[in-house]
Amino acid sequence: MLATPPDFDVLIVGAGISGIGMAAHMKMKAPHHSYAIVEQRENLGGTWDLFRYPGIRSDSDMHTLGFDFEPWRHEKSIADAPAILDYLDRIVDERGIRQHIRFGHKVISADFHHDDARWHVEMELADGSRTRMTANFIYLGSGYYDYDEPYDPGFDFGEFEGQVIHPQFWPEDLDYAGKNVVVIGSGATAVTIVPSMAREAAHVTMLQRTPTWMFTRPAKDAVANFLRQILPEKLAYRLTRFKNIKMQDFSFKLARDNPQKVKDALYKKIEAALGPDYDKDTFTPPYNPWEQRLCLVPDEDLFRAMKAGKANIVTGHIAQFKKDGVELADGQFLPADIVITATGLKLAVAGKIAISVDGEPVAFNQRFYYKGCMFSNLPNLAVVFGYLNASWTLRADINSDYVCRVLEHMRKTGTTIATPVLTPEAEGRITEDDVFDFSSGYIQRGKHIMPRNSVSYPWRLNQEYVIDRKRMKDDPLTDGLLTFTRAGANAQTTGEQLEAAE
């Protein structure tokens, strides 16, 4: 045993869905380990507290965006941010997690020392001062994008006299009643903002450079609400979750195997909402469904706003900004009092924390993913990067469960360091794969900073939840790659490592 224990066994970075989920899993599955959650903001919730734009909601159903251990009780399965925050607040209060959260703590750097088997973490407090903390293990629930800086496409707003707003930094007191609004973008954020603002604005135009595939579904899941009436809550939730996972998996694979069939189904839904005279080109991207995430239109809200004449979609390229609007390359002019730049996010790895091992900086784009959870030759560190083709929380749940198994194995074997070891020889035999098989702009712009990916498990960030869940749960921890050692010299033999194999 080390002479002095670290401040905490596990330091969880981020008090959003990933971090709260890990804390809850630890309470259930690794209760002997101490932990703290550090959050740079003053509130929990991550994305769901940061973004304050009108109508902000999930674009995944809450029976899969919710945790596997905590049923979603609201009537709507496509939920707004306040409902999601209520869900998270209830979890941290009912499970005794809130007292473990330290708000206003921004992690600046973390250096792992092999000689004492702990991370030495430097943090910046809200007042600008610095503090330090040690932990044996770090769990990064810091999300996937840059909280401080959104993607800037480099618009020159020239003589535009109106307001320019990015959804990531929405002002509390924005008055858009009776005003003309242009929302630049065609992703989930734009598709959410347009119908919400259209209720009060004079008119809202969604200006897209290229269209996005859109699909409609009711905000309420009739099957889920029926099951809740006739079955115990947890059983109803489990069945609904199973249904939605299977449906999502089926639709994704169908889109990849038979894209035209999915296109026809999407067009049929749009035509039912807008009528037979709708402009098909406005809803036809230059790529197949699920080569980027589909945009959800719950209860046909965007299409209803369009039919009411309160909103429209224009496809074109910006020529210049005039004092009272946007001029397009084809000569169209879009009057605007307010321009919303829903142009996307910037990817960030490891929350932009300066990670190092024994003083040597870690470049994540030189490391391979290990089981979509850890990284090659990087000790005692796990991360969550949710699914692109399914709900974020599905990965958060299986990664939390896996790390709890690792922690318990370390406790039982008296080991203090868990490292997925990839030798240079083995690395040379790996066939690399594209880490993300998605053409979305934010994905393509950020790929150069992302970790490496193998074509085969386990050196891979996979996009098949059903397979991942089974492998993460059933495959042995001691697989010959994940090594368990003690502080200082590698005092443990392979035989000792295998003694308590699960």
Buried (B, 14 or more C-beta within 10 A) or exposed (E): EBEEEBBBBBBBBBBBBBBBBBBBBBBEBBEEBBBBBBBBBEBBBBBBBBBBBBBBBBBBBBBBBBBBBBBBBBEBBBBBBEBBBBBBBEBBEEBEBBEBBBBBBBBEBBBBBBEBBBBBBBBBBEEEEEEEBBBBBBBBBBBBBBBEBBBEEEBEEEEBEBBBBBBBEBEEEBEBEEBBBBBBBBBBBBBBBBBBBBBBBBBBBBBBBEBBBBBBBEBBBEBBBEBBEEBEEEEBBBBBBEBBBEEBBEBBEBBBEEBEEBBEBBBEBBBEBBEEEBEEEBBBBEBBBBBBBBBBBBBBBBBBBBBEEBBBBBBBEBBBBBEBBBBBEEEBEBBBBBBBBBBBBBBBBBBBBEBBBEEEEBEBEEBBBBBBBBBBBBBBBBBBBBBBBBBBBBBBBBBBBBBBBBBBBBBEBEBBBBBBBBEEEEBEEBEEBEBBBBEBBBBEBBBEBBBBBBEEBBBBBBBBBEEBBEBBEEEEBBEEBBBBBBBEEEEBEEEBBEEBEE
